[in-house]
Amino acid sequence: MSYVIRLEPKMESNKLFHLDTNIHNWYRFVLSFPPHLVKNYLNKFNASKDTLVLDPFCGTGTTLVECKKNGIPSIGFEANPMALLSSQVKINWMIEPDEIIEIAKNIEKKASSKIQKHKGNYLKLTHEQEKLLIKNSISPLPLHKALMLLEVINEYKENKNYNHLRLAFAKQLVNSYSNLHFGPEVGVARKKKDDVDVVDLWLREVVSIAKDIALFKEKENTYGEVFFADSRNVNLNGKVDIVFTSPPYPNEKDYTRTTRLESVILGYINNKEDLRKYKKNLLRSNTRNIYVSDNDEKYVKNNKRIMNLAKKIENKRIELGKTSGFERYYYRVVELYFGGIYRHLISLKEYLNHNAYLAYVVGDQASYFQILINTGSILAEIAEDIGYKVDTIDVFRTRLSTTSGKYLNEEVVVLRNS
Ligand SMILES: C[S@@+](CC[C@H](N)C(=O)[O-])C[C@H]1O[C@@H](n2cnc3c(N)ncnc32)[C@H](O)[C@@H]1O
């Protein structure tokens, strides 16, 4: 099967709202695709106040923010609780800028005085929490101050601004308090931060959020909702007109690792069992979330291309004499990944309006013994098997793979529900 590969369409006009905002930046913008990509396709698909957009792998919320800025109703699904918090907060503009700043200033006073008066040992994480983190993710004094600040923020659990206050904390925790760097995998910087002005940085972050909200307040009533859900098993109340999303790719990237520090400190993941529970809801895209009981491969066992690809990877492993636990799982990632995509697409179908547009942003991969995985074209093939029409596969960008020296495409696979 072959498809016409085109370049991503140019921005058509100023149909959609262009005033740019920092909302994407409220938390970990780097994890996402660029907002202009969403805007271009929403334009192309004629999204409006009368259409419903779904992002079933909504991550930190880029699609939903773009929708809301443009008055387009939207829904998101996400299975990582930290990303879920981010997308929920980023589309909640029902808060009063002056009020949240006032609350933040009170917290700042209380936390600063608490930190100053504190005598004795620094606050620490439990042994179980520490075991979940990369060693030296955060130095003792910044951690102590961060935990004290969080204690005060937690006094506001019942307040409607609470999650905005926590997201500001999560962003500063990773960007300013911690020793982490991302490039693209998460690691610890050589130069550690021994002390940081934790409370002041957090206050500034809240003020910046408040300013963004002031800019977009008039759009606060546009519908947007995010659900904690496993998109391999879609369940919805209504019907959707447009899907725009970027699912994980089969590339060894462990999203629970890139968000680990904030997930642990905010209390989403307290031990290995919590971690496993969340990982089991994710599309299998890396060897760290493969489980013995996994069986999504059964949905694609008749797809020769996927089965041959898995076989090729496993044969290569044997040929190279590679025996590590991870390498033994490479072929499993491939079959389970596409099996999960199959489950997602088939369960989604009944919730789509006739002729609905779907766009999946995915990247080719060569992470497994440099064997090329044409993610977009395989996804298109699966979709066609299920009864979708493949509209186009647009190349969105190309990057050089450091391991294989090959150029790999990132593509937007556009489907129609027929
Ligand atoms: C490539 S990221 C999406 C990035 C997104 N465009 C953004 O703005 O941040 C893929 C997301 O899918 C989520 N995910 C993976 N498997 C999932 C599943 N089965 N159901 C729902 N979300 C899932 C991951 O946690 C991750 O946040």
The ligand as an ORCA input file, in Angstrom:
! r2SCAN-3c Opt
* xyz 0 1
  C       3.330     12.437     22.821
  S       2.521     12.677     24.336
  C       1.309     13.871     23.942
  C       1.840     15.262     23.977
  C       0.733     16.288     23.850
  N       0.469     16.626     22.492
  C       0.998     17.533     24.693
  O       0.511     18.595     24.367
  O       1.704     17.432     25.697
  C       1.582     11.232     24.553
  C       0.743     11.208     25.821
  O      -0.084     10.052     25.763
  C      -0.269      9.578     27.095
  N      -0.732      8.189     27.000
  C      -0.015      7.076     26.722
  N      -0.801      5.996     26.677
  C      -2.067      6.421     26.924
  C      -3.311      5.769     26.990
  N      -3.430      4.456     26.799
  N      -4.417      6.507     27.244
  C      -4.323      7.843     27.425
  N      -3.144      8.517     27.384
  C      -2.026      7.810     27.129
  C       1.107      9.754     27.715
  O       1.019      9.790     29.115
  C       1.544     11.093     27.104
  O       1.207     12.151     27.959
*
